[in-house]
């Protein structure tokens, strides 16, 4: 397992993703705080779900949908369930 992790960690695409994450850490943390500040008690996660769906649209994802349980997805893709 350690060898597999080392191989993955050395891939250029993984290194590039890690670099991007490090460069955008402050922005990512701010977004996480913004999401957490939206009240989402069990069974009433709609407002947080709408916020996340809008952010997905702004990121360029097409046809973002929310089901009755406030799970987000784009047409033709697997379900992307985001925690409340």
Secondary structure, DSSP 8 states (H G I E B T S, - for coil): -HHHHHHHHTSHHHHHHHHHHHHTHHHHHHHHHHHHTS---TT--HHHHHHHHHHHHHTT-SSEEE-TT--EEETTS--B----
